[in-house]
């Protein structure tokens, strides 16, 4: 998802910083003193202060002109895991822009650009505490250039959302204690294999004892299966979320996420079951995303 924001005249907002309030108060004091005393030096100082304020306003407005901002979320966002978001700023005017801050309150995104000549990119690592949908609200572009007396900004509403997948939590499973085609606690396997000559090794996924490479196990202390030349393996697994060993519902979701990731990488067609809701086993990237979305929104 790409979000483009462009500065538009009339949408900007100006607020006075603490230093600006002191500056305005000092300017008023000089003005009152000049009127009461008629001192020419005070009038000159007052003119200088007012001119400086005018220049500050002109430069701050020009500083935000011609800016286009692009928010680039990552392809996948996982709960409790730092995830990089990128903000690109493009400057179409002749002179650079300085001291630009881009901030989105909904997802707590904040990036700072010292100078944007033609284009610049900043990355911010965000951590989402919970799974689910985070709606984007608005991106605010601010700058306190040139003197830090005033802050000028403009906001544009965002249309979009961030889907955060659950945090995976490991759950121990033993393929040797599972009879293929029968339920074994929280998982149900179904596999059928045929093949000919051995072409290599792969991670063991319940193919059966006859295909375990025992020499590799003795050497590496990890189970590997023989990869056959004409491997026509059909492997399916169904995960029953309610029967997972975790103590609370959120941990069950995290364990189910871990199993979906594990079996998908092992080449299984993965299915999910929770109460009366059921997603039959399938393969492919689209089905994989469907399972993760189901877990994120459950």
C-alpha positions in Angstrom: 0.0 0.0 0.0 1.4 3.4 -1.0 0.0 6.7 0.3 0.8 9.9 -1.4 0.3 13.3 0.3 0.9 16.7 -1.3 1.0 20.1 0.3 -2.0 22.2 -0.6 -2.2 25.9 0.1 -4.8 26.8 2.7 -4.5 23.6 4.6 -1.6 24.6 6.8 -1.8 25.4 10.5 0.4 27.6 12.5 1.1 27.3 16.2 3.4 29.4 18.5 6.2 27.6 20.2 7.4 28.7 23.7 10.3 30.6 22.1 7.8 32.3 19.8 5.7 33.5 22.8 8.7 35.0 24.4 9.7 36.7 21.1 6.2 38.1 20.7 6.1 39.3 24.3 9.5 41.0 23.9 8.3 42.6 20.7 5.2 44.0 22.4 7.3 45.3 25.3 9.6 47.1 22.8 6.6 48.5 21.0 5.0 49.9 24.2 8.3 51.3 25.3 8.8 53.0 21.9 5.4 54.6 21.9 5.7 55.8 25.5 9.3 57.2 25.2 9.4 58.2 21.5 12.9 56.7 21.4 14.1 56.2 17.8 16.4 53.3 18.7 13.4 51.5 20.1 11.5 52.1 16.9 14.3 50.8 14.9 14.5 47.7 17.1 10.7 47.2 16.8 10.9 47.4 13.0 13.7 44.8 13.0 11.7 42.5 15.2 8.6 42.8 13.1 10.6 42.3 9.9 12.2 39.2 11.3 8.8 37.8 12.2 7.5 38.5 8.7 10.6 36.8 7.2 10.1 33.8 9.5 6.5 33.4 8.3 7.4 33.7 4.7 10.2 31.1 4.9 8.2 28.7 6.9 5.4 28.7 4.3 7.8 28.4 1.4 9.6 25.6 3.3 6.5 23.3 3.1 5.5 24.2 -0.5 6.1 21.6 -3.2 6.4 18.6 -0.9 4.9 15.2 -1.7 5.1 12.5 0.9 4.8 8.8 0.4 4.2 6.3 3.2 5.4 2.8 2.5 4.3 0.0 4.9 6.1 -3.4 4.9 4.5 -6.4 3.2 4.0 -8.2 6.5 3.6 -6.8 10.0 3.9 -9.1 13.1 2.8 -8.3 16.6 5.5 -7.5 19.1 8.2 -7.5 16.4 9.9 -4.3 15.2 8.8 -3.6 11.7 10.4 -1.0 9.3 8.1 1.6 7.8 9.5 4.0 5.2 8.6 7.6 4.5 9.7 9.2 1.3 9.6 13.0 0.7 9.9 14.6 -2.8 10.6 18.3 -3.2 9.5 19.9 -6.5 10.6 23.5 -5.7 14.1 25.0 -6.5 15.3 25.4 -2.9 15.6 22.7 -0.3 13.3 22.2 2.6 14.6 21.9 6.1 13.7 20.4 9.5 10.7 18.4 8.2 8.8 16.0 10.6 6.3 13.4 9.3 4.1 11.9 12.0 1.1 9.5 12.1 -0.6 9.2 15.5 -2.6 6.1 14.9 0.4 3.9 14.5 2.8 6.2 16.3 5.0 6.8 13.3 7.5 9.7 13.5 10.4 10.5 11.2 12.6 13.6 10.9 14.4 15.0 7.9 17.1 17.6 8.4 17.1 18.6 4.7 15.2 17.5 1.6 16.8 18.8 -1.5 15.1 16.7 -4.2 14.1 13.6 -2.4 14.8 11.9 1.0 13.9 8.7 2.7 13.7 7.8 6.4 12.9 4.5 8.1 11.1 4.0 11.4 10.9 0.7 13.2 7.4 0.3 14.8 6.3 -2.4 17.2 2.6 -3.2 17.4 1.6 -4.7 20.8 -1.5 -6.7 19.6 -2.7 -8.5 16.5 -5.5 -7.1 14.4 -6.3 -4.1 12.3 -4.8 -0.7 12.9 -6.5 2.1 11.0 -4.4 4.9 9.5 -5.8 8.3 10.6 -3.8 11.2 9.2 -0.2 12.0 8.4 1.0 15.4 9.7 3.9 17.2 8.1 5.4 19.9 10.4 8.4 22.2 10.4 9.8 24.8 12.8 12.1 26.3 10.2 13.7 28.8 10.2 14.1 30.1 13.8 12.0 27.6 15.8 9.6 30.4 16.9 6.5 29.0 15.1 5.5 25.5 13.9 3.7 25.3 10.6 2.0 22.0 9.6 -0.5 20.5 7.2 -2.6 17.3 7.6 -4.1 15.0 5.1 -6.5 12.2 6.1 -5.3 8.7 5.3 -7.5 5.9 3.9 -6.1 2.5 4.7 -5.3 0.1 7.5 -2.4 -2.1 8.7 -3.1 -5.8 9.3 -0.9 -7.1 12.1 -0.4 -10.9 12.2 -0.2 -12.7 15.6 3.2 -13.2 17.3 4.3 -16.9 16.6 5.0 -19.0 19.7 6.7 -22.3 19.5 4.7 -25.5 20.3 6.4 -28.8 20.5 5.2 -31.6 18.2 6.4 -35.1 17.7 5.9 -36.8 14.3 6.8 -40.2 15.7 3.9 -40.1 18.1 1.4 -39.3 15.3 -0.3 -41.9 13.2 -0.8 -40.4 9.8 -4.5 -40.1 8.9 -5.6 -40.1 12.5 -6.1 -37.2 15.0 -3.3 -36.7 17.5 -4.4 -34.0 19.9 -4.4 -30.6 18.2 -3.2 -31.7 14.7 -4.5 -34.1 12.1 -2.1 -35.4 9.4 -2.8 -37.0 6.1 0.0 -38.0 3.8 0.6 -40.3 0.8 4.0 -40.7 -0.7 5.6 -42.4 -3.7 9.0 -42.0 -5.4 12.1 -43.7 -6.7 15.8 -42.8 -6.3 17.1 -40.5 -3.5 18.1 -37.0 -4.7 18.9 -35.2 -1.4 17.7 -34.3 2.0 14.9 -32.1 3.3 13.4 -31.3 6.7 11.5 -34.2 8.2 7.7 -33.7 8.1 6.1 -37.0 9.1 7.0 -38.9 5.9 7.5 -42.1 7.9 10.5 -44.0 9.5 11.5 -45.6 6.2 12.4 -42.2 4.7 14.4 -40.9 7.7 18.0 -40.3 6.9 19.6 -41.9 10.0 23.2 -41.0 9.1 22.3 -37.3 8.9 20.5 -37.6 12.2 23.5 -39.2 13.9 25.8 -36.4 12.5 23.5 -33.3 12.9 21.2 -34.5 15.7 18.2 -33.3 13.7 15.7 -35.3 11.7 15.9 -35.1 7.9 13.9 -37.1 5.3 15.2 -38.4 1.9 14.1 -36.4 -1.1 13.1 -38.7 -3.9 13.5 -38.1 -7.6 9.8 -38.5 -8.4 8.4 -37.2 -5.2 4.6 -37.1 -5.5 4.0 -36.4 -1.8 0.5 -35.3 -0.8 0.7 -33.9 2.7 -2.1 -32.2 4.6 -2.4 -31.0 8.2 -5.4 -29.6 10.0 -4.8 -27.5 13.2 -7.5 -27.4 15.8 -7.0 -24.1 17.7 -9.1 -25.0 20.7 -7.0 -28.1 21.4 -3.7 -26.4 21.4 -1.8 -26.7 24.8 -1.6 -23.0 25.6 -3.4 -21.7 28.7 -5.2 -18.7 27.2 -6.8 -17.8 23.9 -4.1 -15.4 22.7 -1.4 -17.9 23.3 -3.4 -20.5 21.3 -3.6 -18.0 18.4 0.2 -17.5 18.6 0.8 -21.3 18.7 -1.5 -21.8 15.7 0.5 -19.1 13.8 3.7 -20.9 14.6 2.3 -24.2 13.2 0.9 -22.5 10.1 4.4 -21.0 9.4 6.2 -24.3 10.1 4.0 -26.6 8.0 3.7 -24.1 5.1 7.5 -24.0 4.9 7.6 -27.8 5.0 5.3 -28.0 2.0 2.1 -29.0 3.7 -1.4 -28.0 2.7 -2.6 -26.4 5.9 -6.1 -26.1 7.3 -7.5 -24.4 10.5 -10.4 -25.3 12.7 -11.9 -23.2 15.5 -15.3 -24.3 16.9 -17.7 -24.2 14.0 -15.3 -22.3 11.7 -13.2 -24.3 9.3 -10.7 -23.5 6.5 -9.9 -26.7 4.6 -6.2 -27.5 3.8 -4.8 -26.0 0.6 -1.5 -24.9 -0.6 -0.2 -21.7 -2.2 0.7 -18.2 -1.1 -2.9 -16.8 -1.3 -4.1 -19.6 1.1 -1.2 -18.9 3.4 -2.2 -15.2 3.7 -5.8 -16.2 4.2 -4.8 -18.4 7.2 -2.7 -15.6 8.7 -5.6 -13.1 8.2 -8.0 -15.5 9.8 -5.8 -15.8 12.9 -5.2 -12.0 13.1 -8.9 -11.3 13.1 -10.2 -14.2 15.2 
